Amino acid sequence: MKAIASKALYSFLCFLLTSCAALHAAAGPLASVEWLQKNLGREDVLVIDTSAGRVYAAKHVPGAVNVDIMGVGLFHKASNADVEKRFQAWGIEPGRKVVIYDEGASWTATWLYSELHYYGFPAADISVLDGGLAKWEASGGAVTKEPTPRKPGTFRISTTRDDERTNLSEFLVASGDRANYVLVDALETPYYYGGAKFFDRGGHVPGSVSMAVSDFFNEDKTFKSPAEIRKMAAYQGIGADKQVLSHCGGGGAATVPFFALKFLADHPKAKIYKGSQKEWLEDERGLPFWTYAAPGLSRDGSWVSAWGTGRLMRALGMNKVSLVDVRPAAAFQQNHVPFSVSVPAEIFRAHVNDPAKLAEVLASAGVNPSHEVVIISKGGLNEDSALAFVMLEKLGQAKVSLLKDSVDEWGMRGFTLTKQETIVGAPKSPQDFAVAPTTYPVALRSGVMVKDTRAKGEYPKVYVASGKNAPAKSPDGKTVHVPAASLVNADGSPKAAGDIWSILAKAGVPKYAEVVVFSDDPADAAVNYYVMKLMGFPDVKVLAAS
């Protein structure tokens, strides 16, 4: 009899151990629908629906309690005591597995996950239902309208994980320190480019990259794989050494990149900036807000006058700007910006396939490869200035930008024009405009102009036909048609960033891709190359003629 009792006890213990093992086997950050179907109804599993109350009332997973995230607020100024009371009221308690869901491909579930983790609840006991309610229903999961009464929990806050949060002070420093930080903007892409806005200004915090909430999900609303998320991060320049600061409009959507990078892709350094754009834009200092990802690729007259034509800065050796005028030589002789040198566009065009010869010309003109070159043309972005931009990038110029104004507009704005030639060498008098002699070594930058596109990158190639008409023959692969002229205003200024994004998205240019621009006229491809760089596409190339 004792043997039978002992065997029964042993079997019962094995059952408990097996049951607990099954529960904790899924104790990762994501719980699958299959796992929840097997474990739904257990006393040690708490299912939380983070939908709005009316959505929960219409349908929800049986047994799920409702926590209306938008109704309770985002805890920005709540005390630990208040947060603890809320957690307890929702049924949070030690030893209980918490599974959180939203409608799928949203941010309210990851927000609650990040809050629980920040306030010390064990990561092993929190999961987000992968795919949310949408995936649950698509997989045959039952739903109900019956509300689930809450059973108070006993969780106490004893610690907070402050290394998962940042503040405005660090965020402001990070905006200017791209060597060590990456600011991740979680808002949808049109917001990033200013095509939509929550506040008085549309756009993004300077230096941030766009990784929108929707970027992290598959079509069935499940999260992308850890490998895919790591690939996305690498595309945006997020290495393991970079501190990620995730933000959005008000601190909610920011939790999706944070959750995906930290808990799914195992990125070692990630924080949430809860103040996000709201706090940034409310700051009384009037902090800058960009629409283009790289507005420094375009310079206005005031900037060039201060940094490029100041005699005192040049005399003190503080000048780091070279001014290159690509207008015809006759136009340059008529009048030009002081200290600019003439390298007509026809020279750039003639040496598209002979960069070594072009480097010789630039050296003789006194163009310093370690400077920022500002290209002066008939005005802003055009075929001549864009081709010069691409060729200088190909040669390895430290930085290249375009003067927004034409030379005539420069003069009309009250800036100095001169007919006096710029001397390459020592000035003969204090009134001379002179630039220091220099050498221009050929240090070709890879991935600017390519002839062979057979090599496979991390993302598929997308060929962007850039001429006026769609090409009769295209490279093998996905090809879309975006005429260069469609991205530029009549005055030579690029169209608004939000409008450019709409044009690119409508044409079928994906956010994550190896973009290869091409055209029968390399200048048209060069215009689109410049615009893509202005918009922050990390991987853009010009397909050179064979």
Phi and psi in degrees as a GROMACS rama.xvg file:
@    title "Ramachandran Plot"
@    xaxis  label "Phi"
@    yaxis  label "Psi"
@TYPE xy
-62.6026  -37.6557  LYS-2
-63.5744  -41.4123  ALA-3
-64.7809  -42.8221  ILE-4
-63.5926  -42.426  ALA-5
-62.8759  -41.2279  SER-6
-65.9166  -38.6376  LYS-7
-65.489  -41.9845  ALA-8
-63.3136  -41.3239  LEU-9
-62.1566  -42.8698  TYR-10
-64.0644  -40.45  SER-11
-64.598  -42.1342  PHE-12
-64.4738  -40.0902  LEU-13
-61.53  -40.7668  CYS-14
-61.1044  -45.8934  PHE-15
-62.0436  -44.6761  LEU-16
-63.2667  -42.8866  LEU-17
-63.8101  -41.5151  THR-18
-63.7554  -44.789  SER-19
-65.1951  -38.6871  CYS-20
-62.9693  -40.7294  ALA-21
-63.2792  -38.2003  ALA-22
-65.4561  -49.3515  LEU-23
-80.989  -12.5137  HIS-24
-62.9055  -26.7903  ALA-25
-101.917  25.2565  ALA-26
-83.5764  25.3999  ALA-27
-82.4505  -176.841  GLY-28
-69.0191  -21.9305  PRO-29
-117.373  132.507  LEU-30
-107.11  130.37  ALA-31
-77.8415  161.371  SER-32
-59.103  -40.3771  VAL-33
-61.0462  -40.9399  GLU-34
-63.4579  -44.6189  TRP-35
-66.918  -36.7912  LEU-36
-59.9824  -35.5989  GLN-37
-76.4701  -29.5111  LYS-38
-108.696  -1.0833  ASN-39
-63.4295  134.191  LEU-40
98.5736  -8.12963  GLY-41
-70.0124  144.245  ARG-42
-65.993  -28.7365  GLU-43
-94.3071  17.2372  ASP-44
-124.32  121.167  VAL-45
-108.729  121.759  LEU-46
-104.191  126.557  VAL-47
-118.312  126.198  ILE-48
-97.9952  119.728  ASP-49
-95.8819  15.1965  THR-50
-71.8734  165.887  SER-51
-62.1506  153.104  ALA-52
-54.6211  -41.5535  GLY-53
-67.0817  -34.0151  ARG-54
-69.7004  -43.9353  VAL-55
-60.1885  -40.8854  TYR-56
-65.1855  -28.8667  ALA-57
-74.5245  -40.2078  ALA-58
-172.987  146.221  LYS-59
-161.964  169.025  HIS-60
-66.147  132.401  VAL-61
-55.7759  131.823  PRO-62
89.0323  -6.81895  GLY-63
-78.2767  138.114  ALA-64
-94.211  152.233  VAL-65
-97.2191  129.727  ASN-66
-125.982  98.862  VAL-67
-74.0238  97.8617  ASP-68
-59.4923  -43.3745  ILE-69
-67.3852  -28.4412  MET-70
-75.7577  -33.2556  GLY-71
-88.5455  -9.44089  VAL-72
83.8366  174.514  GLY-73
-105.274  22.0795  LEU-74
62.0603  19.9616  PHE-75
-57.1037  -39.4107  HIS-76
-123.119  16.0323  LYS-77
-76.3248  142.307  ALA-78
-76.4946  161.755  SER-79
-58.7255  -36.2693  ASN-80
-64.6633  -41.4361  ALA-81
-67.2388  -42.0507  ASP-82
-62.4538  -42.8976  VAL-83
-59.517  -42.8814  GLU-84
-62.1425  -39.9436  LYS-85
-66.273  -46.3978  ARG-86
-57.3248  -45.1394  PHE-87
-64.2249  -39.8762  GLN-88
-64.043  -26.697  ALA-89
-85.8088  -6.39818  TRP-90
98.4929  12.8244  GLY-91
-73.153  126.072  ILE-92
-152.52  155.067  GLU-93
-58.0945  143.495  PRO-94
81.746  -1.13381  GLY-95
-105.39  128.42  ARG-96
-75.4407  127.276  LYS-97
-108.369  121.665  VAL-98
-113.873  122.402  VAL-99
-113.03  139.431  ILE-100
-142.345  159.23  TYR-101
-129.512  -160.713  ASP-102
-70.78  -14.8951  GLU-103
110.595  136.301  GLY-104
57.7122  37.9151  ALA-105
-128.465  -168.021  SER-106
-119.991  -6.96291  TRP-107
-69.8387  -32.7153  THR-108
-68.2991  -42.9976  ALA-109
-69.2131  -28.5512  THR-110
-63.9177  -47.9111  TRP-111
-66.4697  -37.574  LEU-112
-57.1977  -48.9045  TYR-113
-66.4111  -32.5007  SER-114
-69.1283  -46.2828  GLU-115
-59.8816  -43.4929  LEU-116
-66.3409  -41.8055  HIS-117
-60.7483  -39.6226  TYR-118
-87.9753  15.7651  TYR-119
98.1451  2.06805  GLY-120
-71.339  137.409  PHE-121
-62.4009  133.753  PRO-122
-59.6379  -32.4793  ALA-123
-65.3971  -16.9771  ALA-124
-108.603  15.312  ASP-125
-127.13  136.526  ILE-126
-142.071  149.994  SER-127
-99.6487  132.952  VAL-128
-69.8937  114.835  LEU-129
-68.5804  119.176  ASP-130
94.2645  -10.4972  GLY-131
60.655  -158.242  GLY-132
-64.2154  -32.5249  LEU-133
-60.7979  -46.6797  ALA-134
-68.9318  -37.1416  LYS-135
-58.4962  -48.8006  TRP-136
-68.5507  -40.5132  GLU-137
-63.2363  -25.1762  ALA-138
-93.0099  8.00861  SER-139
90.988  10.75  GLY-140
-68.0482  141.888  GLY-141
-74.982  152.27  ALA-142
-130.865  160.886  VAL-143
-145.917  163.283  THR-144
-101.962  -9.17581  LYS-145
-68.3668  119.929  GLU-146
-68.6012  148.709  PRO-147
-102.553  120.531  THR-148
-66.6775  143.855  PRO-149
-82.208  142.214  ARG-150
-111.683  115.674  LYS-151
-55.6279  142.855  PRO-152
-102.984  -178.29  GLY-153
-124.034  12.9212  THR-154
-62.1763  134.152  PHE-155
-118.001  137.392  ARG-156
-83.3034  115.578  ILE-157
-113.81  -14.1744  SER-158
-156.803  159.812  THR-159
-129.112  146.244  THR-160
-92.7642  80.757  ARG-161
-68.8068  -16.3447  ASP-162
-73.9385  -1.70366  ASP-163
-100.753  2.98237  GLU-164
-126.761  152.767  ARG-165
-131.525  174.388  THR-166
-131.813  178.705  ASN-167
-61.1511  -36.6107  LEU-168
-61.2798  -50.185  SER-169
-67.8773  -37.8646  GLU-170
-63.4171  -38.3844  PHE-171
-66.5973  -42.9144  LEU-172
-61.377  -44.2072  VAL-173
-62.6553  -31.4281  ALA-174
-60.3311  -28.5007  SER-175
-104.434  5.45366  GLY-176
-123.007  75.7655  ASP-177
-78.3022  -11.0559  ARG-178
-70.8669  -28.1283  ALA-179
-117.792  -15.8861  ASN-180
-127.729  153.94  TYR-181
-131.282  122.159  VAL-182
-90.6235  118.715  LEU-183
-102.257  119.959  VAL-184
-94.6218  116.993  ASP-185
-90.961  -4.98366  ALA-186
-69.2475  158.259  LEU-187
-63.3885  152.86  GLU-188
-54.8738  -41.4302  THR-189
-56.5593  -33.2504  PRO-190
-66.5737  -40.4237  TYR-191
-57.2415  -39.0115  TYR-192
-94.0265  6.15485  TYR-193
82.6436  8.87729  GLY-194
-75.9794  -15.6335  GLY-195
-144.588  159.155  ALA-196
-154.391  153.147  LYS-197
-98.496  -29.1818  PHE-198
-118.485  -161.958  PHE-199
-71.3736  -21.903  ASP-200
-124.356  140.2  ARG-201
-99.3234  153.444  GLY-202
132.494  -146.517  GLY-203
-147.939  164.121  HIS-204
-68.3073  134.26  VAL-205
-52.3174  135.104  PRO-206
86.9278  -6.17987  GLY-207
-80.8825  157.206  SER-208
-113.828  151.192  VAL-209
-90.3446  115.512  SER-210
-132.843  83.1793  MET-211
-68.3152  157.87  ALA-212
-50.3061  -47.1879  VAL-213
-65.2344  -20.8268  SER-214
-63.7915  -23.0953  ASP-215
-92.1587  -0.995855  PHE-216
-117.475  149.373  PHE-217
-81.0004  174.295  ASN-218
-62.2035  -29.7779  GLU-219
-86.6985  10.7991  ASP-220
75.3159  7.74251  LYS-221
-80.9347  159.945  THR-222
-70.319  147.527  PHE-223
-64.8701  161.151  LYS-224
-68.5201  156.928  SER-225
-53.7587  -39.1447  PRO-226
-64.1414  -40.9046  ALA-227
-67.8438  -38.7254  GLU-228
-65.8145  -40.1553  ILE-229
-63.9568  -36.7212  ARG-230
-66.1649  -41.7425  LYS-231
-60.0303  -43.5479  MET-232
-63.6387  -43.5059  ALA-233
-63.0024  -38.9989  ALA-234
-59.9811  -34.8762  TYR-235
-90.6857  10.9169  GLN-236
80.3288  21.4347  GLY-237
-95.0074  97.1181  ILE-238
-89.8268  170.37  GLY-239
-62.619  -23.1915  ALA-240
-84.2416  -9.11577  ASP-241
-87.7235  136.626  LYS-242
-83.8023  118.952  GLN-243
-90.2739  129.392  VAL-244
-117.999  106.1  LEU-245
-90.7581  135.64  SER-246
-147.998  173.527  HIS-247
-155.482  -137.666  CYS-248
-84.6411  -46.0411  GLY-249
-137.286  11.1264  GLY-250
105.277  -3.35174  GLY-251
-88.6687  -59.5563  GLY-252
-60.1159  -25.009  ALA-253
-58.869  -21.1011  ALA-254
-72.9734  -19.4082  THR-255
-70.2338  -54.719  VAL-256
-59.3741  -38.6787  PRO-257
-58.8441  -51.0012  PHE-258
-62.0199  -47.2463  PHE-259
-66.1843  -43.5324  ALA-260
-72.3653  -44.5792  LEU-261
-78.4019  -48.8262  LYS-262
-95.5758  -23.8273  PHE-263
-99.1609  -46.0653  LEU-264
-94.6137  -2.21517  ALA-265
61.0774  34.6205  ASP-266
-68.5565  128.69  HIS-267
-76.0001  -16.0746  PRO-268
-133.539  98.3813  LYS-269
-143.985  139.055  ALA-270
-137.943  161.454  LYS-271
-108.571  135.625  ILE-272
-102.599  98.513  TYR-273
-68.5824  -29.363  LYS-274
-65.8437  -36.6938  GLY-275
48.224  -153.623  SER-276
-61.1096  -32.6716  GLN-277
-57.681  -50.5913  LYS-278
-67.7188  -39.1693  GLU-279
-60.1682  -45.4642  TRP-280
-78.2792  -22.1309  LEU-281
-78.7375  -16.267  GLU-282
-60.2211  134.63  ASP-283
-68.6853  -12.5988  GLU-284
-77.0148  -6.17817  ARG-285
63.4854  55.6777  GLY-286
-61.4631  145.973  LEU-287
-67.6443  155.173  PRO-288
-143.645  125.98  PHE-289
-105.567  156.89  TRP-290
-108.622  -47.8463  THR-291
-73.4639  149.034  TYR-292
-73.1315  -28.9937  ALA-293
-134.897  65.7186  ALA-294
-64.2757  -17.5211  PRO-295
-68.3609  -5.08363  GLY-296
-77.7852  -3.85732  LEU-297
-129.963  133.066  SER-298
-122.227  139.867  ARG-299
-92.7391  172.847  ASP-300
-61.0947  -38.6048  GLY-301
-62.9239  -41.4858  SER-302
-64.341  -47.1248  TRP-303
-65.5856  -38.499  VAL-304
-62.1807  -41.5523  SER-305
-74.4375  -43.9926  ALA-306
-99.1766  -17.5264  TRP-307
-111.592  -23.728  GLY-308
-119.733  6.01123  THR-309
-75.0442  121.038  GLY-310
-64.555  -39.7843  ARG-311
-64.0815  -44.2212  LEU-312
-61.79  -38.6293  MET-313
-69.3848  -39.8493  ARG-314
-64.4912  -33.4868  ALA-315
-88.444  3.44648  LEU-316
72.2473  21.9142  GLY-317
-96.0147  -5.02927  MET-318
-75.083  132.053  ASN-319
-128.491  29.9786  LYS-320
-128.632  131.863  VAL-321
-111.827  133.615  SER-322
-106.246  119.016  LEU-323
-116.545  117.65  VAL-324
-95.9692  118.18  ASP-325
-100.977  10.4839  VAL-326
-70.3719  165.026  ARG-327
-56.6997  151.84  PRO-328
-56.3305  -36.931  ALA-329
-65.1195  -39.4011  ALA-330
-66.6323  -38.1723  ALA-331
-62.3023  -42.0819  PHE-332
-66.8904  -28.0475  GLN-333
-65.5014  -48.677  GLN-334
-171.763  154.962  ASN-335
-159.205  170.41  HIS-336
-73.7778  135.111  VAL-337
-53.8931  139.85  PRO-338
73.6943  2.24315  PHE-339
-80.3561  154.122  SER-340
-120.138  150.832  VAL-341
-94.3855  117.806  SER-342
-134.009  86.5641  VAL-343
-56.025  150.711  PRO-344
-57.3928  -31.2473  ALA-345
-62.0562  -27.4186  GLU-346
-71.7095  -42.3208  ILE-347
-61.5589  -43.6147  PHE-348
-64.9173  -39.1368  ARG-349
-68.5238  -22.8943  ALA-350
-115.121  27.07  HIS-351
-55.5792  -37.9905  VAL-352
-103.558  12.6629  ASN-353
-136.409  67.7138  ASP-354
-62.2107  -29.2715  PRO-355
-63.7868  -41.8897  ALA-356
-66.4195  -40.2564  LYS-357
-61.928  -39.3489  LEU-358
-61.2415  -37.656  ALA-359
-62.4143  -42.7945  GLU-360
-63.2513  -44.1361  VAL-361
-64.3446  -39.8239  LEU-362
-63.2943  -43.9071  ALA-363
-66.4409  -25.3339  SER-364
-84.4954  -7.26832  ALA-365
85.1058  23.6295  GLY-366
-83.0319  118.102  VAL-367
-85.8864  120.73  ASN-368
-66.3422  -17.1836  PRO-369
-89.7067  -4.61661  SER-370
-87.9996  169.069  HIS-371
-82.9255  124.971  GLU-372
-92.4559  126.552  VAL-373
-103.949  120.41  VAL-374
-88.2575  125.032  ILE-375
-105.572  129.619  ILE-376
-141.105  -159.245  SER-377
-71.975  -4.4812  LYS-378
139.671  110.089  GLY-379
63.7581  -134  GLY-380
-96.4217  119.445  LEU-381
-151.377  179.777  ASN-382
-59.494  -39.9681  GLU-383
-69.9735  -48.8002  ASP-384
-68.1968  -35.5643  SER-385
-68.1062  -41.2949  ALA-386
-65.4249  -40.6521  LEU-387
-62.3774  -39.2244  ALA-388
-58.3672  -49.4897  PHE-389
-63.2847  -44.1596  VAL-390
-66.0917  -38.3989  MET-391
-67.8557  -39.0366  LEU-392
-61.7652  -42.4244  GLU-393
-61.4431  -37.9566  LYS-394
-74.4639  -8.74993  LEU-395
93.0129  18.2977  GLY-396
-54.6956  137.239  GLN-397
-55.7294  -44.2493  ALA-398
-156.911  147.803  LYS-399
-134.722  138.692  VAL-400
-144.245  170.206  SER-401
-115.706  139.25  LEU-402
-74.6787  126.773  LEU-403
-63.7811  -36.2527  LYS-404
-89.4865  155.431  ASP-405
-76.6114  169.183  SER-406
-63.0767  -39.651  VAL-407
-63.3676  -42.7354  ASP-408
-64.3025  -37.0714  GLU-409
-55.7344  -48.0792  TRP-410
-65.7408  -40.2267  GLY-411
-67.1695  -23.1546  MET-412
-82.511  1.86874  ARG-413
93.2356  7.85165  GLY-414
-86.2502  154.329  PHE-415
-69.8154  138.483  THR-416
-120.897  154.668  LEU-417
-145.843  157.358  THR-418
-101.495  -9.13021  LYS-419
-69.212  129.481  GLN-420
-67.8379  143.478  GLU-421
-81.6517  125.239  THR-422
-85.5737  135.582  ILE-423
-96.9104  100.369  VAL-424
138.674  -165.614  GLY-425
-72.168  135.861  ALA-426
-67.4085  146.592  PRO-427
-89.0781  -18.7602  LYS-428
-150.121  161.689  SER-429
-61.5221  -18.8569  PRO-430
-86.5062  -8.90936  GLN-431
-71.6309  148.043  ASP-432
-97.4855  115.848  PHE-433
-136.336  145.9  ALA-434
-122.226  150.31  VAL-435
-72.539  143.44  ALA-436
-61.0328  151.972  PRO-437
-152.656  169.314  THR-438
-111.006  157.081  THR-439
-132.635  83.9805  TYR-440
-65.4147  147.959  PRO-441
-81.7151  106.404  VAL-442
-129.594  72.7483  ALA-443
-58.7456  132.146  LEU-444
-87.2098  124.32  ARG-445
-71.5351  152.999  SER-446
77.1423  19.6321  GLY-447
-100.871  -58.0568  VAL-448
-119.537  127.792  MET-449
-130.204  148.489  VAL-450
-105.096  -33.4501  LYS-451
-108.449  117.922  ASP-452
-111.988  21.2907  THR-453
-75.3023  -24.8933  ARG-454
-64.2208  137.268  ALA-455
-91.8485  133.436  LYS-456
-100.743  -171.758  GLY-457
-64.2962  -35.8505  GLU-458
-117.769  153.853  TYR-459
-61.2999  151.423  PRO-460
-77.2618  141.555  LYS-461
-125.732  118.992  VAL-462
-91.1485  127.713  TYR-463
-109.536  104.297  VAL-464
-70.051  124.642  ALA-465
-111.541  -3.87831  SER-466
-77.5086  177.436  GLY-467
-62.991  -41.6537  LYS-468
-109.96  153.507  ASN-469
-63.6125  139.871  ALA-470
-70.507  147.521  PRO-471
-70.8364  -31.8681  ALA-472
-131.094  132.962  LYS-473
-123.586  159.947  SER-474
-63.7814  159.904  PRO-475
-67.3138  128.017  ASP-476
128.944  178.368  GLY-477
-65.3756  126.315  LYS-478
-124.946  132.692  THR-479
-123.315  157.996  VAL-480
-112.691  115.223  HIS-481
-130.338  93.1523  VAL-482
-56.913  134.918  PRO-483
-56.0678  -37.9917  ALA-484
-63.7554  -22.7186  ALA-485
-73.4404  -13.4202  SER-486
-103.519  0.444699  LEU-487
-126.354  136.607  VAL-488
-75.7513  166.199  ASN-489
-62.3448  -27.2954  ALA-490
-86.019  5.52699  ASP-491
89.8407  2.65046  GLY-492
-90.335  142.525  SER-493
-62.4192  149.247  PRO-494
-62.8148  164.418  LYS-495
-55.9274  144.029  ALA-496
-56.4295  -40.9366  ALA-497
-62.6331  -37.7127  GLY-498
-70.2188  -40.3042  ASP-499
-61.0732  -44.8226  ILE-500
-60.8309  -40.2318  TRP-501
-61.8974  -41.5452  SER-502
-64.9668  -45.9952  ILE-503
-64.8894  -44.6059  LEU-504
-64.4318  -41.3626  ALA-505
-64.6277  -35.4383  LYS-506
-73.4245  -18.5397  ALA-507
101.953  20.1918  GLY-508
-81.7581  114.527  VAL-509
-76.0908  160.827  PRO-510
-72.5738  -34.6044  LYS-511
-112.424  105.761  TYR-512
-167.3  160.608  ALA-513
-92.3994  105.149  GLU-514
-90.3962  125.906  VAL-515
-121.229  112.911  VAL-516
-92.9172  143.183  VAL-517
-151.382  159.928  PHE-518
-170.561  158.016  SER-519
-61.6867  -36.4444  ASP-520
-97.7501  114.833  ASP-521
-59.318  -21.869  PRO-522
-67.9051  -36.151  ALA-523
-64.3892  -42.8843  ASP-524
-63.0331  -36.0078  ALA-525
-64.8764  -37.4984  ALA-526
-60.8124  -46.3453  VAL-527
-67.9133  -33.4367  ASN-528
-59.8687  -48.0454  TYR-529
-60.3046  -45.0353  TYR-530
-63.0914  -41.7868  VAL-531
-62.1993  -39.1037  MET-532
-66.2095  -41.3779  LYS-533
-59.1489  -35.5805  LEU-534
-83.3057  -7.41164  MET-535
91.8396  13.1255  GLY-536
-63.8413  123.225  PHE-537
-72.971  -26.518  PRO-538
-127.576  91.4044  ASP-539
-128.496  137.433  VAL-540
-136.267  156.51  LYS-541
-104.843  128.943  VAL-542
-81.8063  110.732  LEU-543
-76.8467  151.891  ALA-544
-65.2956  142.237  ALA-545
